[in-house]
Amino acid sequence: MNDLEAQLDYPLADAIPSLGRSMDVAPGVKWIRMTLPFALDHVNIWLLRDRVDGREGWSVIDCGVANDTTRQAWEQVFDNELEGLPVVRVIVTHMHPDHIGLADWLVQRWTVDGHVCRMWISATDFQVAQQTNGASSDSLSGPRAADFMASHGLVEADSLQKVRERVSYYSALVPAVPRQYRRLVDGMTVTFGGEHWTCMVGYGHAPEHMAFFNERMNVLIAGDMVLPRISTNVSVFENEPEGDPLTQYLDSLDRMRPLPADCLVLPSHGRPFVGLHTRIDQLHDHHATHFEEVLGACREAPQCANDLLMLLFKRKLDLHQTTFAMGESIAHLNALWHAGRLTRTKDERDVWRFAPA
């Protein structure tokens, strides 16, 4: 446990559910974990006791990526953790592969006997998932992504070639997206088994991320917006090169401040914790420190995003991590540029370089 984690309270201590099994975290709420084939090796999934159109069952919040290991783990969950009841709907917090990857498989698996198991998601994330799934390349891979990263200083030929050749990153993890959905909207109430949960939109990490708060139980299903151990990835990608997602993300965190400080936070990665306000402050401090580090480097000499990777991340990165790190580095530069604290110009190599305004 690092120093920041020590400032949070973990009601379940070090307990975590084993693969294919569940743990109770609140009345009618079960916690399961699915493995991921990345350095971030798991995603949390929540099962909520529910009733839809008179049919008793469970709502699933998030899905895991589409691979055989996750499907097999889900089959164990179906056999052992659902008390003989069906999945009646699939809620997706946002369109990233570890959250939507098996949504189509789940809704088809549980649409039976005239009962439709529908996916619920924000409209923006539904459309972006559909678009990205059908594209020959996406914002993390393919020729356009490689050109974008090169324009921000990534010059290592082998890495750029691997990005160019990785043209099916998203579709490999999300082979299909359901053709139909129910729309989640900020502020709407979704009722799971008689319990009322309020949708809370968050920007910056995903196009239109949805978290869910239950006032009576004092529980926040936070998705990727508030994580206890790591900072949420906030990146600029080639499809919105002048975007300012980091400012949007920090503003979204502040919209969660009115929630009770002692609410139980159920994150998508890491363990359930209490200490929402403390964690929001930590995340603000984390990015404020990065802003000052970036400004300091830019005062010494104009910087590109690739120049800042070791400054911001201070560890060796594999290709998967580098693509996200580049996106985060650009996000910090763009936030300072939009705030008028940096200017940007193209150098002789056609690379964006940032200097103090």
N, C-alpha and C positions, 0 to 999 in steps of 0.2 A: 504494500500500500504506500503510495507516495504522500507527500505532505498535504497536498490539496485534498486528496481522498480522505485523509484523516480528519478533515473538518466536516465531513458528511457523516450521517448516521445510516447504518445498514441494518434494518430490522431483522433480516434473515441471516445476518452475519455472512459466512462464506458459503452457505448452502446454495447449490445450483441444481437444476433438474438434469438428470442424465438424458442422453439422446433417446428420443422416443417416449419419454416419460414426462410427467407434469408435477408441479408443485402449486398448492393453493397460496395465493398472495393477498386475496381479499374475498369477501363473500361473493361467490359466483364467478370468480376470476382465477383462472389457472395460468401458470407460466410454463412454457416449453422453450427449448433452445434448439436451433438447427445449426449445423456446421456450415462454414463458408470456406471456399478454396483460396483464401487470401491471408495476408498477415493478420487482418481483423477476422478472427476465425469462427465467429458465431453471430447469429442474429436472434434476438428474443422475439417470441410470438406469444400472443395472449388469446386465451379461449374464454369467452364470456357466455355464461348460461343465458339462453335466449328463448324467445317464442316469436315466430314469424308466420303470419297468416294461420294462426291456430296450431302451428306445428312446433312441438317442443324440440329443442336442440341446442346447438352452440353456434355462436358467431366467432369467426377467426379473424384476428387482427394481424395482418401481414403473413407472408407465405414461405420465405426462403427462396433460394435459387433453384432453377430447374436442373437437377441432376439425380442420378439413381440413389445416391446416399440420402438425399432429402426426401425423395419419394418413399423409400423404404422406412425412414423414420416416421413419416406421416402415417404409413400403414400401421405401424406400432401404436401410434396415438389413436388411430381409429379403433383398433382392437381393444386397447386397454384403458384409455383415458376419457372417453366420451360417455361412459355409463350407458352404453347401448343406444345412444341418441345420434342423430345425424348432424352434419354441418348445415346450417340453414342460410348463412350468408357469409361472404368474405369481404372484410374491410381492409383497404389498402391505404396506409398513411401517405405513401408517395410512390413515384414510378421507378425508383432505383431497383436494380435486379434482385437484391436480397429481400425486397419487400413485395414485389409483384411477380417474381419469377414463375411461381407455380399457381398463380391465380386462375389461369385458364384451366389447368388440370383439376384444380379443386372444384371450380364451379361445374365443370362437366361431370366430375366424379360424383357430385352430390345433387345434381339435377335429375331427380328420379321420381317415378310414380306421379307425374303431373305437378310436382313441386319444383319450382325454379330456385336454384341457389344463385343469387345475384352478387356480382362484385359491386362494392360501394367505394367511390374514390372521387377526388375533386375533378372538375371538368378539365382543368388545365393539365393535370398530371395524366389523365386518361388520354387526352389528345397527343401529348408529347410521347407517351409510351407507345401509342399506335404508330406515330410518325417514326420514332426511332427504331421500333421493331421492324418496320418495313423498309428502312433505308439500307443501302449497301454499305454505308459507313455511318458512324455516329460521332458525337462530340468528343469522345475519348479515343477514337481510333480512325484509321483510314487516311487518305492523302490530305484531306482538308485539315484534319486535326494536326497532322505532322507539319503542314505549312504554317498553321497558326502558332504552334510551339516554336518553330524556327524563327518566326517573326518576333518572338520574345526571347531569343537567344539560345535556344536548345540546339547545339551544333554537333553533338556527338552522333556521328553518321550511323552507327549501329542502332542506337535507340530510335532515331528518326525512321530508319528503315523498318524496324519492328512495328512502330506505330502505323506506318503506311500499310504494312502487310496485315495488320490485325483489323480486318474489315468487318468482322461479325461479332465483336465483343458483346454487344447488348443482346443480339438475337440468340447467341449461344447460351446465354443465361436466362433469357426470356423468349423461348421459342414461339410463344403465341400470347396475345393479349385478348381477353374477352371482347367480343364485338359489341356487347351491350353492357350498360352499367347504371347504377343509381348515383346521383350527384350529391356529394358532400359540399356544404357551403358554410363559410365562417359564421358562427353564431347559432347555427341550427341545432336542434336537440335530436339526438338519436337515442331511442329507447331500447335497451338490451334487457330483456327479461324483467321489465317493470322499473329498471333503474334508468334515470335520465342522465345522459352524457352530452355535454356541450362541445361542439366542434370549435377548435381554435386554429386559425390559419397561421402558418409560418412561412416566411420567404427567405431566400438566400441559399438554403441547402438544396431545395428542390423547387420546381415552379410554383406549386401551391400545396404545400405539406399540411396535413391535418393531424392535430393532436386532439385528445378527448379528456374532458374533466368532469368528474362526478362529485358534486358538492356534498351530497349526503355522506358518501364514503370517504370523501377528501382524498381522492385518488386521481392522479394525472397520468394518462397514457401518453408519453411525451414523444414517441417515435424517435427520430434522430435530432430533434431540436435541442434537447438537453441531455447530454451523456455524462456519466459521473467520472470517468477515468480519462477519456480522450476528448479533444475538442472536435466538434462537428466539422466535417469538410465543407468548405465554402469556396467554390471555384468559379472562375471565368472560363468559358469554353468558346470554341470557334463560332458557334451559331449566334452568340451575343457578345462580340469581342469588346465592346465598350461598356459592358454591364457593370453594375455596382452591387453585386449580391451581398458583400460583407456588410455594408451599411444596412441593407434590408434585413439581414440576419440579426444584427445587433438590435435594430428597432423591434424585431419580432420577439426577441428575448424580453425586452422591456414591457411588451404587452402581456407577458406572463407574470409580471411582478404583482399585480393585484391578487393573484391566487394565494391561498394561505401558505405561510412559510413552513408549516409542518405537514403539508400534504405528502402523501406517498407517491414518489415519482417512479413510474415504470418505463425505463428507457429501452431503446432497441438494441443497445449493446451495453454490457456491464450489468451490475446488480441493482435491484430496486433500492432506492435510497430516500432519505428525508434530508432536506436542506436545499430546497429549490432556490431561495433567494441567495444563499451563499454561493451556490454553483453559478447562478447568473452573474454575480459579482466577479467570481473567478474567471469566467469566460470573457467578460469585459476587460478585466485586467490583462489577461493573456493577449488579447488582440491589441490593447493599448501599448503593451510592451513591444509587440511586433511592429506596430506603427512607428514607435520611436527608433527601433533598430533600423528599419527601412529608411527613415528620414536621415539618420546618422550616416548610413552608407551612401545615400544620395548626395549628402553634403560633401563627402570626400571625392566623389566622382560620379558622373551619370551612370545609372544602373539599369540593367535589364532584368527581367524576372529570373532568368537562369542564373545570373550572378548572385542572387539572393538565396538560393536553395539551401546552401550550407549554413547561412546565417539564420534562417528561419527553422530549419529542421535538424541540423546538427547530428545527422546520422547518415549512414549509407542507405541509399534508396534503390529498390529494384524498379523495373520498368513500370509496373502497375502503380507503385507508390510515386514514381517520378511524374506520371501524368497528372495525378491529383495534386502533387506538390507544386507543379508548374501552375495549375489552375489557382491554387491558394496564393502563390506568390503574386500572380497577376491581380488577384482580387485585392490584396493589400495595396498594390501600386495604384490600381484603378480607384479605390476608395479615397486615397490621398489626392489623386488627380482630380476627381470630382469635387472634393472639398476645397480645391484651390491651393493645396499645400505643395503639390508637385506639378511640373509641366512635363510634357513628353514630346519627343522628336524622333524621327527615324535617322539612324546613323548611316555610314557609307555601305554597310552590309544589309541595309533595309531592316534593321532590328530596332524595335522601340526601346528608347532609353529615357529614363526619368531623372529629373533634376529638381532642386528646390525652386519653388515659384518666386 
